[in-house]
Amino acid sequence: SIPGFILMNDQKRILIVRPDRIGDVVLSTPIPKAIKKKYPDSFVAVLVRDYTQDIFKHNPFVDKIILADENDSFLKKVLEIRSNNFTHSLSLLPTERLNYLLFVSGIKTRIGVGHKFYQAITNTKSVFRRKYEQSRHEADYCMDTARKIGVETSQLEPEIYLSNDEKAKVSEIRSKLLGNKKFLIGIHSTSGNSAPNLKLAEYLKLAKNLESHKEFAIAITDNNIPSTFNDHQEFLYPNIGKSLRESFLTFAALDVLVSASTGPMHISAALKINTVSLFCPLPACSPKLWGPLGNYSKVILPSENYCQIQCPGDPKKCTFEGEGGINTKMIENGVLSVLNLQ
């Protein structure tokens, strides 16, 4: 790129910074599309961690993927970013290192969430999130950074794009996993301690209940076989040893995914796969803030007073047990409802 040429043509070259977990990165996927709609001639890149880069692979609105490798020297990363002549950066998860990295890289307009001291002294423009508004989704908060540079949109549905070859593989995977069954039901039993979740024993019970339906094939979509499932070869384990990108093809082959509020739920929603999702009603964990977008979904919540009576104080420790909690029958009914079998 020739800096003088870029300035003369006033091309916006925008770097979206999201070195975060899978679900958070998926919810940022509407931003490149919104930018390209507003600024068709813009150059859009994303700065993400190595293990989440697959989320933006084949995205037609992303021109380049840059890795936020903590092992790279500061100078090496500055030179890499500077070589792209970015005019704007949108930091959805600011950190002090990244803030200085973007500053030293010479990006003129830098926008970040919050207002830390290191942002103030580098003249970083801020988008504030003082309190969560229960009517707003996390994807809407993410879009605020793009709105700061003139993007106007309410289109917040995330999307993961598959190549034609990948779409063909999805059909092959679905045929193989279904066998002579009609519906492929995915169960993702772990959440990386990112959200309230059932105990593994309850997921095993759920899998057995769903398997009793003659038309259902049950796929446990975790990347490692959960210990409780070790002796249960009657279920399918299609994601064992698979990369994140390869696991997308499994999720795309499903009729419905059952999970807690976690990355695979957002992946499935971005692939337009039905979801049945377990949620906590507390504001910081609620489906209004973190629910799946863009697909047909069923949210399962405990009873209205459950949290006041049963909450352990830390939502991540909640297992939805006890009176008013979430049981396997509720989830089974949710799956039947999503598939119009009730």
C-alpha positions as CSV (number, residue, x, y, z in Angstrom):
1,S,0.0,0.0,0.0
2,I,1.2,3.5,-0.8
3,P,0.2,5.9,2.0
4,G,-0.1,8.9,-0.4
5,F,-2.4,7.0,-2.6
6,I,-4.6,6.0,0.3
7,L,-4.9,9.5,1.6
8,M,-5.6,10.9,-1.9
9,N,-8.5,8.5,-2.4
10,D,-9.7,8.9,1.3
11,Q,-10.0,5.1,1.6
12,K,-11.0,4.0,5.1
13,R,-8.8,1.1,6.3
14,I,-10.4,-0.3,9.4
15,L,-9.0,-2.8,11.9
16,I,-11.5,-4.5,14.1
17,V,-9.8,-5.8,17.3
18,R,-11.5,-8.7,19.2
19,P,-8.9,-10.9,21.0
20,D,-11.6,-12.7,22.9
21,R,-13.5,-16.0,23.4
22,I,-15.4,-17.8,20.6
23,G,-18.9,-16.5,21.4
24,D,-17.7,-12.9,21.7
25,V,-15.9,-13.1,18.4
26,V,-19.0,-14.6,16.7
27,L,-21.1,-11.7,17.9
28,S,-18.7,-9.3,16.2
29,T,-19.1,-10.8,12.8
30,P,-21.9,-8.4,11.7
31,I,-19.5,-5.5,11.9
32,P,-17.4,-6.0,8.7
33,K,-20.6,-6.4,6.7
34,A,-22.1,-3.2,8.2
35,I,-18.8,-1.3,7.4
36,K,-18.7,-2.5,3.8
37,K,-22.3,-1.4,3.3
38,K,-21.6,2.1,4.6
39,Y,-18.1,2.3,3.0
40,P,-18.0,-0.1,0.0
41,D,-14.5,0.8,-0.9
42,S,-13.1,0.4,2.6
43,F,-10.4,-2.2,3.6
44,V,-11.5,-4.2,6.6
45,A,-9.2,-6.4,8.7
46,V,-9.7,-8.2,12.0
47,L,-7.2,-8.7,14.8
48,V,-8.1,-11.9,16.7
49,R,-6.4,-14.8,18.5
50,D,-5.1,-17.7,16.5
51,Y,-7.8,-20.1,17.9
52,T,-10.7,-17.8,16.8
53,Q,-9.5,-16.8,13.3
54,D,-11.6,-19.6,11.7
55,I,-14.7,-17.6,12.6
56,F,-13.8,-15.0,9.9
57,K,-12.4,-17.4,7.3
58,H,-14.2,-17.1,4.0
59,N,-16.0,-14.0,5.3
60,P,-16.5,-11.9,2.1
61,F,-16.5,-8.7,4.0
62,V,-13.1,-9.3,5.7
63,D,-10.0,-8.4,3.6
64,K,-7.4,-9.6,6.0
65,I,-7.0,-11.6,9.3
66,I,-4.2,-10.5,11.6
67,L,-3.3,-12.6,14.7
68,A,-3.0,-11.1,18.1
69,D,-0.1,-13.3,19.1
70,E,1.1,-12.4,22.6
71,N,4.4,-14.2,21.9
72,D,5.3,-11.8,19.1
73,S,7.5,-8.9,20.0
74,F,5.8,-5.6,20.4
75,L,8.0,-4.1,17.6
76,K,7.2,-7.0,15.2
77,K,3.5,-6.5,15.7
78,V,3.7,-2.8,15.3
79,L,5.5,-3.2,12.0
80,E,2.9,-5.7,10.8
81,I,0.0,-3.4,11.7
82,R,1.7,-0.3,10.4
83,S,2.3,-1.9,7.0
84,N,-1.4,-2.0,6.4
85,N,-1.8,1.8,6.8
86,F,-5.0,1.6,8.9
87,T,-6.9,4.8,9.3
88,H,-9.2,3.5,12.0
89,S,-9.3,0.8,14.7
90,L,-12.3,-0.5,16.6
91,S,-11.3,-2.2,19.9
92,L,-14.1,-4.3,21.3
93,L,-12.0,-5.6,24.1
94,P,-9.3,-3.0,24.9
95,T,-6.2,-4.1,26.7
96,E,-3.3,-1.8,27.7
97,R,-0.8,-3.6,25.4
98,L,-3.1,-3.5,22.4
99,N,-4.0,0.2,23.1
100,Y,-0.3,1.1,22.9
101,L,0.2,-1.2,20.0
102,L,-2.4,0.6,18.0
103,F,-1.2,4.0,19.1
104,V,2.4,3.3,18.1
105,S,1.3,1.8,14.8
106,G,0.1,5.2,13.7
107,I,-3.6,4.6,13.5
108,K,-5.1,8.1,13.5
109,T,-8.6,7.3,14.7
110,R,-8.7,4.7,17.5
111,I,-12.0,3.8,19.2
112,G,-12.3,1.6,22.3
113,V,-14.8,0.5,24.9
114,G,-14.6,2.3,28.3
115,H,-12.3,5.0,29.3
116,K,-9.1,3.7,31.0
117,F,-6.2,6.0,31.8
118,Y,-4.1,4.4,29.1
119,Q,-6.9,5.3,26.6
120,A,-7.1,8.9,27.7
121,I,-3.3,9.6,27.5
122,T,-3.3,8.1,23.9
123,N,-6.3,10.2,22.8
124,T,-8.4,7.0,22.1
125,K,-12.0,7.8,21.5
126,S,-14.4,6.0,23.8
127,V,-17.7,4.1,23.7
128,F,-19.1,3.8,27.2
129,R,-20.9,0.8,28.7
130,R,-21.6,2.0,32.2
131,K,-24.5,-0.3,32.8
132,Y,-26.1,-3.1,30.8
133,E,-29.5,-2.2,29.4
134,Q,-31.6,-5.3,29.5
135,S,-33.2,-4.6,26.2
136,R,-29.8,-4.4,24.3
137,H,-27.9,-7.4,23.0
138,E,-24.1,-7.8,23.3
139,A,-23.9,-7.7,19.5
140,D,-25.6,-4.2,19.6
141,Y,-23.0,-3.0,22.1
142,C,-20.3,-4.3,19.8
143,M,-21.8,-2.4,16.9
144,D,-21.5,0.9,18.9
145,T,-17.8,1.1,17.9
146,A,-18.7,1.0,14.2
147,R,-21.5,3.6,14.8
148,K,-18.8,5.9,16.1
149,I,-17.4,6.1,12.6
150,G,-20.7,6.7,10.9
151,V,-22.1,3.2,10.4
152,E,-25.9,3.1,10.9
153,T,-27.4,-0.3,11.2
154,S,-29.7,-2.5,13.3
155,Q,-28.6,-5.7,11.5
156,L,-27.0,-7.7,14.2
157,E,-27.3,-11.3,13.1
158,P,-23.9,-13.0,13.2
159,E,-22.9,-15.2,10.3
160,I,-20.2,-17.8,9.6
161,Y,-19.5,-18.4,5.9
162,L,-18.8,-21.8,4.5
163,S,-17.1,-22.5,1.2
164,N,-18.9,-24.6,-1.4
165,D,-16.5,-27.5,-0.6
166,E,-17.4,-27.2,3.1
167,K,-21.1,-27.2,2.3
168,A,-20.7,-30.4,0.4
169,K,-18.8,-31.9,3.3
170,V,-21.7,-30.9,5.6
171,S,-24.1,-32.9,3.6
172,E,-21.7,-35.9,3.8
173,I,-21.3,-35.5,7.5
174,R,-25.0,-35.3,8.1
175,S,-25.7,-38.4,6.0
176,K,-23.1,-40.4,7.8
177,L,-24.2,-39.3,11.3
178,L,-27.9,-39.7,10.7
179,G,-27.8,-43.2,9.3
180,N,-31.4,-44.3,9.1
181,K,-32.6,-41.7,11.6
182,K,-34.5,-38.5,10.7
183,F,-33.2,-35.8,13.1
184,L,-29.6,-35.1,14.2
185,I,-29.6,-33.7,17.8
186,G,-26.4,-32.2,19.1
187,I,-25.6,-31.9,22.8
188,H,-22.7,-29.7,23.9
189,S,-22.3,-30.5,27.6
190,T,-19.4,-28.2,28.6
191,S,-19.1,-24.4,28.7
192,G,-15.6,-23.7,29.7
193,N,-16.9,-22.3,32.9
194,S,-18.3,-19.3,31.0
195,A,-22.0,-19.7,32.0
196,P,-24.4,-21.6,34.3
197,N,-24.6,-25.2,33.2
198,L,-26.1,-28.6,34.0
199,K,-24.0,-31.3,35.6
200,L,-22.6,-33.9,33.2
201,A,-24.9,-36.5,34.8
202,E,-27.9,-34.5,33.8
203,Y,-26.6,-34.2,30.2
204,L,-26.2,-38.0,30.1
205,K,-29.8,-38.4,31.3
206,L,-30.9,-36.0,28.6
207,A,-29.0,-37.8,25.9
208,K,-30.6,-41.1,27.0
209,N,-34.1,-39.5,27.0
210,L,-33.6,-38.1,23.5
211,E,-32.2,-41.3,22.2
212,S,-35.4,-43.1,23.2
213,H,-37.1,-41.2,20.3
214,K,-36.6,-43.6,17.4
215,E,-36.1,-40.8,14.9
216,F,-33.3,-39.1,16.8
217,A,-29.5,-39.6,16.3
218,I,-27.6,-38.1,19.3
219,A,-24.2,-36.3,18.7
220,I,-22.2,-35.1,21.7
221,T,-20.4,-32.2,20.1
222,D,-17.7,-31.5,22.8
223,N,-14.1,-31.8,21.4
224,N,-13.2,-34.2,24.2
225,I,-15.5,-36.9,25.5
226,P,-16.8,-35.8,28.8
227,S,-15.8,-38.3,31.5
228,T,-19.5,-39.2,32.3
229,F,-19.9,-40.3,28.7
230,N,-16.8,-42.5,28.5
231,D,-18.7,-45.8,28.6
232,H,-21.6,-44.7,26.3
233,Q,-20.7,-45.6,22.8
234,E,-24.3,-45.5,21.7
235,F,-23.9,-41.8,21.1
236,L,-21.9,-40.1,18.4
237,Y,-18.8,-38.0,19.1
238,P,-18.1,-36.3,15.8
239,N,-15.9,-33.4,17.0
240,I,-13.2,-35.4,18.8
241,G,-9.8,-34.1,17.7
242,K,-11.4,-31.7,15.3
243,S,-10.2,-28.1,14.7
244,L,-12.6,-25.3,15.3
245,R,-13.2,-24.9,11.6
246,E,-13.9,-28.6,11.2
247,S,-16.3,-28.5,14.1
248,F,-18.3,-25.9,12.3
249,L,-19.2,-28.5,9.7
250,T,-20.6,-30.7,12.5
251,F,-22.7,-27.9,13.9
252,A,-24.0,-27.1,10.4
253,A,-25.1,-30.7,10.0
254,L,-27.4,-30.6,13.0
255,D,-31.1,-30.1,13.2
256,V,-30.8,-28.6,16.7
257,L,-28.1,-28.0,19.3
258,V,-28.7,-28.2,23.0
259,S,-26.2,-26.2,25.2
260,A,-25.6,-23.7,27.8
261,S,-25.0,-20.0,26.8
262,T,-21.6,-20.7,25.3
263,G,-19.5,-20.5,22.0
264,P,-21.1,-23.5,20.2
265,M,-24.6,-21.9,20.7
266,H,-23.4,-18.7,18.9
267,I,-21.6,-20.8,16.3
268,S,-24.8,-22.7,15.6
269,A,-26.9,-19.5,15.5
270,A,-24.4,-18.0,13.0
271,L,-24.8,-21.1,10.8
272,K,-28.7,-20.8,11.1
273,I,-29.0,-24.0,13.1
274,N,-31.9,-24.3,15.6
275,T,-30.8,-24.0,19.3
276,V,-32.2,-25.0,22.7
277,S,-30.2,-23.0,25.2
278,L,-30.1,-22.9,29.0
279,F,-29.9,-19.4,30.5
280,C,-29.7,-17.6,33.8
281,P,-32.1,-14.6,34.1
282,L,-29.6,-12.4,35.9
283,P,-29.0,-9.2,33.9
284,A,-25.3,-10.0,33.1
285,C,-26.2,-13.5,31.9
286,S,-29.6,-13.0,30.4
287,P,-30.8,-14.1,27.0
288,K,-31.6,-10.5,26.1
289,L,-27.9,-9.7,26.4
290,W,-26.3,-13.0,25.3
291,G,-29.1,-15.0,23.5
292,P,-28.6,-16.6,20.0
293,L,-29.4,-14.3,17.1
294,G,-30.5,-15.0,13.5
295,N,-31.8,-18.6,14.0
296,Y,-34.8,-20.3,15.4
297,S,-34.2,-20.7,19.1
298,K,-35.8,-21.9,22.3
299,V,-34.5,-20.4,25.6
300,I,-34.9,-22.5,28.7
301,L,-34.9,-20.5,32.0
302,P,-35.4,-21.5,35.6
303,S,-38.5,-20.3,37.4
304,E,-38.9,-16.6,38.2
305,N,-37.9,-16.9,41.9
306,Y,-35.2,-19.6,41.4
307,C,-32.3,-17.2,41.6
308,Q,-33.4,-15.6,44.8
309,I,-33.8,-19.0,46.5
310,Q,-31.1,-21.2,44.9
311,C,-28.4,-18.9,43.5
312,P,-24.9,-19.8,44.8
313,G,-23.7,-16.2,44.5
314,D,-21.7,-16.9,41.4
315,P,-23.7,-17.6,38.2
316,K,-20.8,-19.8,36.9
317,K,-21.3,-22.2,39.8
318,C,-25.0,-22.6,39.1
319,T,-26.1,-26.0,37.9
320,F,-29.9,-25.3,37.7
321,E,-30.5,-27.9,40.3
322,G,-33.3,-27.9,42.9
323,E,-36.9,-26.7,43.0
324,G,-37.7,-24.3,40.2
325,G,-34.5,-25.1,38.3
326,I,-34.1,-26.6,34.8
327,N,-34.6,-30.4,34.4
328,T,-34.1,-32.7,31.5
329,K,-37.8,-33.0,30.7
330,M,-38.0,-29.2,30.1
331,I,-35.1,-29.5,27.7
332,E,-36.5,-32.5,25.9
333,N,-39.8,-30.7,25.4
334,G,-37.8,-27.7,24.1
335,V,-36.2,-29.9,21.4
336,L,-39.6,-31.4,20.4
337,S,-41.0,-27.9,20.2
338,V,-38.2,-26.6,18.0
339,L,-38.7,-29.6,15.7
340,N,-42.5,-29.1,15.6
341,L,-43.0,-32.6,17.1
342,Q,-45.2,-31.6,19.9
